[in-house]
Amino acid sequence: MEITEVLRQGIITEKSVKLQEQNKYTFKVALDANKIDVRRAVETIFGVKVVSVNIVRLPGKPKMIRRRGAAPRPVEAREWKKAIVTLREGQTIDALKA
């Protein structure tokens, strides 16, 4: 897997902004990425030193499609993966600062 394919996007929510105070940054990552892939991608792209990586696999929420003139039908849920990356003390990722 290419390094540029591992990180999908940064996540900026209230919880992730609070984690940034503890030097932890949150990313949406590829489903087949592991901790080693995420560590290499963050260190290469942002030029920082990673202390640890935690990964969470989240189930998707099922949705209902409603259209005029047709019966509602369920759409398959899409699962996704979130990585919480802890950086070395004193280092930051400016692209994710809120």
C-alpha positions as CSV (number, residue, x, y, z in Angstrom):
1,M,0.0,0.0,0.0
2,E,1.3,3.5,-0.9
3,I,2.0,5.9,1.9
4,T,-0.3,8.5,0.4
5,E,-3.2,6.0,0.4
6,V,-3.1,5.3,4.1
7,L,-4.3,8.6,5.5
8,R,-7.7,9.6,4.2
9,Q,-8.4,12.8,6.1
10,G,-7.9,14.4,9.4
11,I,-10.8,14.4,11.9
12,I,-11.6,17.7,13.7
13,T,-14.3,17.3,16.3
14,E,-14.7,18.6,19.9
15,K,-13.2,15.4,21.2
16,S,-10.3,15.4,18.8
17,V,-9.4,19.0,19.5
18,K,-9.3,18.2,23.3
19,L,-7.0,15.3,22.4
20,Q,-4.6,17.7,20.5
21,E,-3.9,19.3,23.9
22,Q,-2.4,15.9,24.9
23,N,-0.4,15.8,21.6
24,K,-2.8,13.2,20.1
25,Y,-4.1,13.7,16.5
26,T,-7.0,11.8,14.9
27,F,-7.1,10.6,11.3
28,K,-9.6,8.6,9.1
29,V,-7.5,5.8,7.6
30,A,-7.8,3.1,5.0
31,L,-9.6,-0.1,6.1
32,D,-6.6,-2.3,5.3
33,A,-4.0,-0.1,7.0
34,N,-2.3,-1.3,10.2
35,K,-0.4,0.6,12.9
36,I,2.9,0.3,11.2
37,D,1.5,1.8,7.9
38,V,-0.1,4.7,9.8
39,R,3.1,5.4,11.7
40,R,5.2,5.5,8.5
41,A,2.6,7.7,6.7
42,V,2.4,10.3,9.5
43,E,6.2,10.4,10.0
44,T,6.8,10.8,6.2
45,I,4.0,13.2,5.3
46,F,4.2,15.6,8.3
47,G,7.9,15.1,9.3
48,V,7.2,14.4,13.0
49,K,8.1,11.5,15.4
50,V,5.3,9.2,16.4
51,V,5.3,7.6,19.9
52,S,2.2,5.4,19.6
53,V,-0.7,4.6,17.3
54,N,-4.2,3.4,18.4
55,I,-6.6,2.1,15.8
56,V,-10.4,1.8,16.1
57,R,-12.6,0.0,13.6
58,L,-16.1,1.7,13.6
59,P,-19.2,0.1,12.1
60,G,-21.2,2.2,9.6
61,K,-24.7,3.5,10.3
62,P,-27.4,2.0,8.1
63,K,-29.3,4.6,6.1
64,M,-32.7,4.7,4.4
65,I,-33.1,6.1,0.9
66,R,-36.4,7.8,0.4
67,R,-37.5,8.9,-3.1
68,R,-40.7,10.3,-4.4
69,G,-42.8,7.7,-5.9
70,A,-40.8,4.7,-4.6
71,A,-40.8,2.7,-1.4
72,P,-38.0,3.5,1.1
73,R,-35.1,1.1,0.9
74,P,-32.1,0.5,3.2
75,V,-28.6,1.2,2.0
76,E,-25.7,-1.0,3.2
77,A,-23.6,0.6,6.0
78,R,-20.0,1.6,5.4
79,E,-17.5,0.8,8.1
80,W,-14.4,2.9,8.6
81,K,-11.2,3.0,10.6
82,K,-9.9,5.8,12.9
83,A,-6.3,6.2,14.1
84,I,-5.3,8.2,17.1
85,V,-1.6,9.1,16.8
86,T,0.5,10.3,19.7
87,L,3.4,12.5,18.8
88,R,6.7,13.1,20.7
89,E,6.6,16.0,23.2
90,G,6.9,19.4,21.6
91,Q,5.9,18.3,18.1
92,T,2.7,19.4,16.4
93,I,0.8,18.9,13.1
94,D,-0.2,22.4,12.0
95,A,-2.6,21.2,9.3
96,L,-5.0,19.8,11.9
97,K,-4.9,22.7,14.4
98,A,-8.4,24.1,15.0
